[in-house]
Amino acid sequence: MSRVRADRLTNRAGTGAPTFPNGAVITGVATATSFAGNLTGNASGLTGTPSIVVGSVTGTTGTFTGNVSVGGTLTYEDVTNIDSVGVVTARSGVNLNGLLREEIKITAGKLSDNLNINLDNGMVHHFTTQETATAIPNIMSSVGINTQMGTGDAIAVTIITTAAAGGYSASIKIDGAANDVKWSGGSDPSAGGASGNDVYALQIIKTGSAAYTVLGALNNFA
């Protein structure tokens, strides 16, 4: 077995790296500050915290301890659960094979004392204390409805109050700004129900930046 012992290898001119036309077989550790050209073969065992930029990645499993950002289309199959703290938009429809459940924010208080309707907590908000005053609910989220919705998007928001004749809502705010509501029947609410629950069904359609068409209906369930 031949052996070459040297501190440094260069080409014949002493101006660059030597050439290995038939390749090089390394059974130990190879350390380099950088690589030039394409790498092929098995990339198992990579560790550390580098940034990797590639055209496409194919794998069987993946685990992420931080955030994952997708700039294009995310396509996936056989997902058991989707847990979202904001608005989820499905542009091509949703197929359901089991029970459809929706999170409801239940507040042991009055709408008039809790005006912020934070959609991070769900699209349905139920207030269990009987109303005593009129209220203007503020539809909002942690990042802002205008940020989460695109022009042409629509969301459905339901507000349930414990009814009283003197407690009702005739308009709303979105992200803190006043917004008119086009009410079913053509007239703004002027009184709440005598008993039971008042249900405000709001369809919010974004027509431009911070611009919305809001369709509303108020029904009493006694």
RATA-V345873 format. One line per field, one symbol per residue. phi: phi as a letter, one per 30 degrees, with the letter a starting at -180 (. if undefined). psi: psi as a letter, one per 20 degrees, with the letter a starting at -180 (. if undefined). Layout:
# RATA-V345873
phi = ???
psi = ???
This chain:
# RATA-V345873
phi = .dbccadacbdddicaddccdcjbcccccccbdabbjdcbjdcdidbjbdcccbdabbacbabbccdbcbdccccbbhddbbcccbdcccdcjbcccbddcbdcdccdacedcbddcdddckcbbccccddbadbcdcdaadcjddddccejdbbccbcccddaedcabcabcbhicdbdbcdejibdebacddaibccccccccdcldhbbcccbbcbcbc
psi = pqppoqhpprrhijiaqqpnhjrpppibpppqhrqpaqprapkqjpralrpporgqpprhrqppibqppoicpopqqlpgqoopibpppoijrpppibpoqpppoppmaqgiimhonoihjrippppippqirqqnqoorrhiphhghqqpiqqqpppppqoqqhiorpirrqpkipqpqpoqpiiqqpiqrqhrcppooopooppiaokpqpppqppqpo.
